[in-house]
Amino acid sequence: MVQTALIVGASRGIGASLARELATRGYQLGLLARNQEQLHALAAELRQQFGVRVETAALDVCAGDTVAPVLENIMQRFERTDVVIANAGVLGWRRAGDGNVAEDRRIIETNLMGAIAVIDAAVAQFKRQKGGHVVGISSIAAYRGIPGSAAYSASKAALTNYLDALRMELSGKNITVTVVHPGFVKTDIAPGMEKYPFLAEPAKVAREIADGIARKKNNIIVPRFPWSLILPAMRMMPDSIMKKIF
Ligand SMILES: NC(=O)c1ccc[n+]([C@@H]2O[C@H](COP(=O)([O-])OP(=O)(O)OC[C@H]3O[C@@H](n4cnc5c(N)ncnc54)[C@H](OP(=O)(O)O)[C@@H]3O)[C@@H](O)[C@H]2O)c1
């Protein structure tokens, strides 16, 4: 049977690459984001190139009570939704004490509360259909705070913990919970990404994420090498080395 995946935050970057990767694997797709022009162009490309069914919907994950109805609506267009990927996220840099707490709020609202709203709507549907797979895109910043990006690091650490708790809560309900920890990926999430170590192409990252989803892994670290070796050590790394690297 054809599998269906919803990707929230699919208009560009890792989400768009994941859409392409899943389309090559024969998935039908529901794509959501705010930018409808990018979303429609991607949907047209995937329908033409892979002959798969692609539905789209406009969604701002920060739009509170509207998130669940939009997700329910797009899920109802398919017979069944197998995978929901909460990928929408923003990255921001600021110096503590500059007074711009609003920037931190925007990051935490999007990356944490926005993801929770998506995950909650997905779990409600999965409980009704007695099964499904929730995937949250966290970050290596969940393992150790990145200097200059405290709110981002906190949002991702919280998302990782949220999904860990959910996995245990939902065990026995035929609902898989996966948390993905990408290293630095070449996207437009922030200017200057190219200066970060081990920068990966989004297509490679998408391939590894799709492999991990197929294997129903709890934790996916991408690209696996070198980050699966570095992350355990990163927790113990002296602050001075962390500061030099990041
Ligand atoms: N790039 C990296 O190095 C890296 C590393 C670790 C983790 N990640 C995580 O991977 C995910 C994707 O990042 P990316 O690098 O692909 O970034 P990106 O190229 O900037 O793409 C971000 C995606 O999220 C969507 N989005 C942002 N705010 C949204 C909102 N309020 N409502 C709905 N959709 C929203 C964007 O769509 P619209 O703007 O059209 O709404 C876009 O599709 C994020 O969660 C990010 O934190 C990225």
The ligand as a Tripos MOL2 file, in Angstrom:
@<TRIPOS>MOLECULE
LIG
   48    52     1     0     0
SMALL
NO_CHARGES

@<TRIPOS>ATOM
      1 N1         20.1580   23.9140    8.4550 N.am      1 LIG1
      2 C1         20.7400   23.4260    9.5400 C.2       1 LIG1
      3 O1         21.9810   23.5020    9.6970 O.2       1 LIG1
      4 C2         19.9200   22.7320   10.5860 C.ar      1 LIG1
      5 C3         20.6110   22.0190   11.5840 C.ar      1 LIG1
      6 C4         19.8890   21.3610   12.5720 C.ar      1 LIG1
      7 C5         18.5160   21.4070   12.5640 C.ar      1 LIG1
      8 N2         17.8540   22.0930   11.5880 N.ar      1 LIG1
      9 C6         16.3960   22.1300   11.6590 C.3       1 LIG1
     10 O2         15.8470   21.6240   10.4550 O.3       1 LIG1
     11 C7         14.5860   22.2380   10.2110 C.3       1 LIG1
     12 C8         14.5770   22.7930    8.8000 C.3       1 LIG1
     13 O3         15.5940   23.7770    8.7060 O.3       1 LIG1
     14 P1         16.2290   24.2660    7.3150 P.3       1 LIG1
     15 O4         17.6760   24.4090    7.5420 O.co2     1 LIG1
     16 O5         15.7240   23.4410    6.2020 O.co2     1 LIG1
     17 O6         15.6310   25.7600    7.2720 O.3       1 LIG1
     18 P2         14.9450   26.5890    6.1070 P.3       1 LIG1
     19 O7         15.5880   26.2950    4.8060 O.co2     1 LIG1
     20 O8         14.8990   28.0030    6.5810 O.co2     1 LIG1
     21 O9         13.4630   25.9880    6.0750 O.3       1 LIG1
     22 C9         12.6210   26.1490    7.1750 C.3       1 LIG1
     23 C10        11.2440   25.6070    6.8360 C.3       1 LIG1
     24 O10        10.4030   25.8280    7.9940 O.3       1 LIG1
     25 C11         9.2480   26.5410    7.5750 C.3       1 LIG1
     26 N3          8.7610   27.4220    8.6330 N.ar      1 LIG1
     27 C12         9.4610   28.3270    9.3730 C.ar      1 LIG1
     28 N4          8.6330   28.9790   10.2050 N.ar      1 LIG1
     29 C13         7.4010   28.4700   10.0000 C.ar      1 LIG1
     30 C14         6.1230   28.7500   10.5480 C.ar      1 LIG1
     31 N5          5.9310   29.6980   11.4900 N.pl3     1 LIG1
     32 N6          5.0640   28.0290   10.1140 N.ar      1 LIG1
     33 C15         5.2210   27.0730    9.1620 C.ar      1 LIG1
     34 N7          6.3930   26.7690    8.5880 N.ar      1 LIG1
     35 C16         7.4680   27.4770    9.0030 C.ar      1 LIG1
     36 C17         9.6810   27.3230    6.3400 C.3       1 LIG1
     37 O11         8.5640   27.5960    5.5120 O.3       1 LIG1
     38 P3          7.8360   29.0360    5.3300 P.3       1 LIG1
     39 O12         8.8530   30.0920    5.6180 O.co2     1 LIG1
     40 O13         7.3700   28.9910    3.9200 O.co2     1 LIG1
     41 O14         6.7070   29.0090    6.3050 O.co2     1 LIG1
     42 C18        10.6160   26.3230    5.6690 C.3       1 LIG1
     43 O15         9.8830   25.4220    4.8800 O.3       1 LIG1
     44 C19        14.4140   23.3110   11.2980 C.3       1 LIG1
     45 O16        13.6150   22.8100   12.3380 O.3       1 LIG1
     46 C20        15.8300   23.5360   11.7820 C.3       1 LIG1
     47 O17        15.8800   24.0070   13.1040 O.3       1 LIG1
     48 C21        18.5260   22.7610   10.6050 C.ar      1 LIG1
@<TRIPOS>BOND
     1     1     2 1
     2     2     3 2
     3     2     4 1
     4     4     5 ar
     5     4    48 ar
     6     5     6 ar
     7     6     7 ar
     8     7     8 ar
     9     8     9 1
    10     8    48 ar
    11     9    10 1
    12     9    46 1
    13    10    11 1
    14    11    12 1
    15    11    44 1
    16    12    13 1
    17    13    14 1
    18    14    15 2
    19    14    16 1
    20    14    17 1
    21    17    18 1
    22    18    19 2
    23    18    20 1
    24    18    21 1
    25    21    22 1
    26    22    23 1
    27    23    24 1
    28    23    42 1
    29    24    25 1
    30    25    26 1
    31    25    36 1
    32    26    27 ar
    33    26    35 ar
    34    27    28 ar
    35    28    29 ar
    36    29    30 ar
    37    29    35 ar
    38    30    31 1
    39    30    32 ar
    40    32    33 ar
    41    33    34 ar
    42    34    35 ar
    43    36    37 1
    44    36    42 1
    45    37    38 1
    46    38    39 2
    47    38    40 1
    48    38    41 1
    49    42    43 1
    50    44    45 1
    51    44    46 1
    52    46    47 1
@<TRIPOS>SUBSTRUCTURE
     1 LIG1         1 GROUP 0 **** ****
